[in-house]
Amino acid sequence: MMDYDLSSEQKILKESAHKLLAKECPSEFVRKMAEDETGYSETLWQKMADLGWMSLLIPESYGGSGVNFLDLSILLSEFGYYCVPGPFFPTVVLGGLTILTAGSETQKKSLLPDIADGKRKLTLAWLEEGGLYQPAAVQLRATSVDGGFALNGSKLFVMDAHVADTIICVARTSDAADGISLFLVDAGLPGITLTRLDTMSGDKQFEVRFDNVVVGSDTLLGDLNVAGPVLEEIKLKSAVAKSSEMVGGAARVMDLVIPYVKGRKQFGRPVGAFQAVQHHCTNMLTYQDTSRFMVYQAAWRISAGLPFTFEAAMCKAWVNDACINLVALGHQIVGGLGFMEEYDLQLYFKRARTAAPFFGDSDDHREIVAREMGL
């Protein structure tokens, strides 16, 4: 049974992250990065690398810290609290986990130390038109050529592709519905074209087009035609990681709204004294705490090496809806002020809406839960 109290090491990680990000990532910085072409600070990136944040999931044998997924979830909650911009998630979660899961020993030794040191940025190019995560939805084709493969097709919603050194590309290598494979693609190869997509939250997502991009056979990540189970595992773990960010954002919304209702007065008393507002705040706290405990439970099972499909899917299905509802209640309490660009609440509305579809929306994960129930 999981102990929900944080260990002393986890408390230190949480407190140190909170302290650094409060200084280095205020809301003014977040707004600035939303308008910036690059979208992140290399100085902050290096500070995070120096603290070992990129190395949390990487075993010590590859230059990492060798801790666990729950520790990463605690850190990601602080990222969500401060709306940290940049390629941390696609590099550490999408890139690092995929290489750890599917990579050969040679690939791990080549790539993981650079990820741990902050020297290499990665992203995962998976979704296409339709936005579905099922193997059958993958149409980008990898055809065999002398000594390797030629990639042709487009990917959508690729996180931070503009700063990635390596793109992990999901490609169809067989006509069978589940005949997909993973390839490590140097982002600088000829034939790769990036088109930035306009997003609600100002995060950097791209359409990535591959026009006869030739890669060597040694870039195949895992075995040919059997990437489906690997990607399903990555999807579920990434869903829990994204939920961790959303829970951090929910905590920040609470810290914005509760002082407001205590200090704002109407009809001679604080608005928090009105029953309707009290009920809204109670529901917000309920959404926050249930989400946090579901994230901890799923992350703990991943860390402990226990089956986690049911818990991960239930977590993402709940957190998607809970965090969106929490922010909506916050807006209802604060009123028009919350929609002003100068007020931070709107940042968290945008982040929650942007995060919800990634790695499966609520309906997608409810279907997984139903399947696990044998329905």
N, C-alpha and C positions, 0 to 999 in steps of 0.2 A: 504494500500500500504506500502511496506517495505521501511524503511529508511536505506540506505546502510552505513551511518556513524556509527561507533562504539560508544557505550555508554562509559561514563567515566570508569565504572567498567570493561567493555570489554577491553578497552585500557590498564588498569592496569594489567589485566590477561595476555594479549598478551605481554606486555613489561616485566613483571616479568618472564614469561616463556622463553622469548627470552634471557633474561639476565642469568637465571640459566642454560639453556641448552647450551649457548655459552661457559660457564665455565665447565660444567660437561659432555657435550657430543660433544667434537670436533671430527673431522673426524677420527683422530687417534684412538679414543675410539671406534668408529663405526667399524673400520677395526678389532680391537682387539676382539670385541664381536662377529664378524662374524666367527672368528676362535675358540672362546671359547665354551666349551661344554654347559655351562649354557646359555650363550648368553645375559646376562643382568647383571647389577650391583645392588645388594641388597641395597647398600648405596644410590644410586640414586633413587631406588624405594621408600625407606623410606622418602627421601627428598620430593618426589612428593606427597606421602601420607600426610606428615606434612603440605604441602601447600593446601591440600584439593582437589587435582586434581582427585583422584579416586571417590570423593563424589559428583561431579558436578551434575549428573543426579538423585541422590538419594534424595528423600524427607527428610525434616528435621525430620519427625516423625520416620525415620529409621536411623538417625544419619548422614544424608547427608547435602549437601549445598542447595539442592532444587532449583538450577538455571535451565537453559534450554539447549536445544540441540544446539542452535546457539553458546552459550558460549563454549560448548564442541568442536564444529567445529573450533572455533578460536584457541583453545588450540591444536587441532590435526594438524592444519596448521603449528604451530610451531614445532610439532613433525616431520612433513614431511620435514620441512626446515633443521632440524638437523639429519634426518634419525634415530630417537631415537629407539634403539632396546629394546626388552623385551615384557612382557605379558600385557602391558597396554590395548591394543586394545581388545584382547580376553576376558580380565577380565571385563573392564568397559563397552565396547560397546556390545560385544556378550553375555557375562554372565549377566551383570547388566541389560541390556535392556530386555533380555528374562525373567528374574525373575520378573522384574517390570511389564511386559506384561502378563505373564501367571501364576505367582506364587500365592499360597494361602497366606493368611495373616500370617499364621504360618511360611511358608517358607521365606517370606519377612523379618519377624522379626528375623529369625535365620541367614539369609545369608547377607542381605544388610548392616547391621552395620559393619560386618567384611570386606566387600568389600570397604566400605567408609574409613575404617582405614588402608587399605592396608594389612590386616592380612590374607585375603583369595584371592587366584588366581583361576580363572576359565578359561575354554575354551569351545567351542561348536564343537561337532563332528557331522558333517552333511554330507559332500560329500562322495561319494563312487566311484567305478570304473565308468568312464564316465564323472565325474565331473559336473553332472547336479543338479540343485537346485529344480527341480520339485518333488512333493511328490511321484510320481510313480517310481522315480529313487531310492528310499530308499528300500534296501533289508535286511539290518541288522534287525534281528527278535527279538522281545520281546514276549516270551511265558509265559502264566500265570502258576505260581507254588504256593505252599502253602505260603500264606502271602506276595506274591510279584510277581516278574517277573525274568526270566532268559534271558540274552542278549547274542546273538550269531551273529558274523559277523565282518566286518572290516570297518573302516572309513579312509579316506585319507585327506591329507592336513590340519591336525588339528594343529592349531597354538599353540605353546608353551605348548604342552601337557606334556612335561617332568617336568614342574614346577607347573602345575595346581594341586590344592587341590581337585577341583570338576570339573568333565567333564559332560556337558549337552549333552546327547546323543539322537539323533533323531533315532527312531526305528519304524519298521512296527509292528502294533498290530492288523491289519485286512487285509484281502485279497483284500479289496476295494482299488482302486488306491490311494485314498486320506486318507487311514486308517493308519495314523502315529501319534505317541505320543512322548512326551519329558520326559526324565528321568534324575534326578540328581544322578550322579554316583560318589561315593568316588574313587578318582584316585588310592588309595592304595589297592583296593579290589583284591583278587586273581582272576586270569583269564584274567587280562588286560596286554597286551604286546605292548610295544612301539618300533617302528622302525623309526629311523630318516631318512628323505628324503633329498637328496642333492638339494639345491636350488641355483638359480642364485645370489640372493642378500645376501646369508648367513643367512637369517632369519630361525628360528627353526620351521619346519613343520614336522609332523609325520604321519605315518600309525599307527592307534590304533586298535588292534584286541581284541575282546571280546569273550572269550571262556567260555561259561556257567557262566557268571558273574551274580550273584543273587543279586537283590536289592529289598528293601521292597516296599510295596504298597504306603507308604508315600513319596516315591521319585518321584512319578508321578507328573510332572510339568504341571498344567492345566488339562483339561479333556482328557479322553481316546479317541483316534482315530480322534481327531479334531485339531491337531497341525498345519495343513496346513496354515490357515489364520494367525496364530501367526508368523510362520516362514516367510511368505511373507512380513509381516510388518517389521520383524527384518532384512530381506534381504534388503529392500529398505532403511531403516534407516542406516544400515551398509554400503550400497553403497554410501550414502551421506557422511558418516564419513570417508570412505576410500578416497573418492574424495577430502575431506578436506586435508588429508595428501598429496595427489598428488599435490594439488594446492600449498601447502607449499614447496614441492620439486621443483615445477616450479619456484617459487620465488627465490629459492637458485640458480637454473641454470642461471636465469637472472643476479643475482649478481656475478656469475662467468664469464659469457660471455661478458657482456657489458663493464666492465673495461678492459677485454682482448682486445677487438676490438679498444678501445680508446688508449691503450698503445702500442699495437703491430704494428710495422711499416714495410711496404713493399714498395719498389720503392720510398722511401723518404717521405711517408705519412702514417698515421694510416690506418689500414685495414678497420676501420669503415667509412672511406671516400669513399670507393668503393660502387657503387650503389647496386650491388648484395648482399653485406654484409648488407647494410642498409635495404634492403627488407627482408632479413632473420630475422633481429632483429625486424623489424616492425611486421612480422608475429608471432614471438615469443611473443611479448608483447600482441598482439591480442589474441593469445591462452591463455595467462596467465589471462588477465582481464576478458574475457568471461567466463572462467572456474571459476574464483573467484566469479563473480556475480551470476552464476548459482548455485554454492554451497550455497552462502548466501541466495538466494531465497528459495531453497529447505529446508535448515535448519531452516529458519524463519517460513515457513509454518508448519513444524513439531512442532516447539516451540509454535506456536500460536494455535495448535490444529485444523488446517485446513486440508482439503484433500491434500495429497502430492504425490500421486502415480505418476501422470504425471510429476511433477517437478523433483522428485527424479530419475525416470528412464531417463528422458531427460538429467539430470545432469551427471549421470554416463556414458551414451552413449557418450556424448560430451567430458567429462574430460578424459576418457580413451584415445581417439584418440588424443585430443589436447595436452595432456602432453607427450605422446610418440612422437608426431610430434615436439613439442617444444624442447625436449632433442635431437632429431635427428638433428634438425637445429643447435643446439648448438655444436654438434659434427662436423657438416660440417664446421662451422665457425672456430672452434679451431683446427680441423685437428687431426693428430695422437696423439698429446699431450693428448687429451681428453680420449683416451683409455688406457692410462698408469695407473697402479694401484695406483701410488703415487698422481695422480691428481683426485680431488673430482668429476669431472663430471661423471665419470663412475659409481659412487655410485648411482646417480640419474637415469641414464639409467636403471640400474638393478632394482631399486625400482619401477620405472614406469612400467616396463615390468612385474614385479611380481604382482603389485597391480591390473593391468587391468582385469585379469580373475576373481578376487575375487568378490563374490556377483553379478555375472552376467557380461559377457563381453558386448561389445558395441552392437552386434547384438541381444543379449538377451534383452537388455533394449530398443532397437529400436522396438522390437516386442511388448513390454509393451506399449510404446508410441502409436504405431499403434492401439493397442487394445483400449486404452483410447480415441483415436480419432474415434472409431467406425468402423475401417477398418477391 
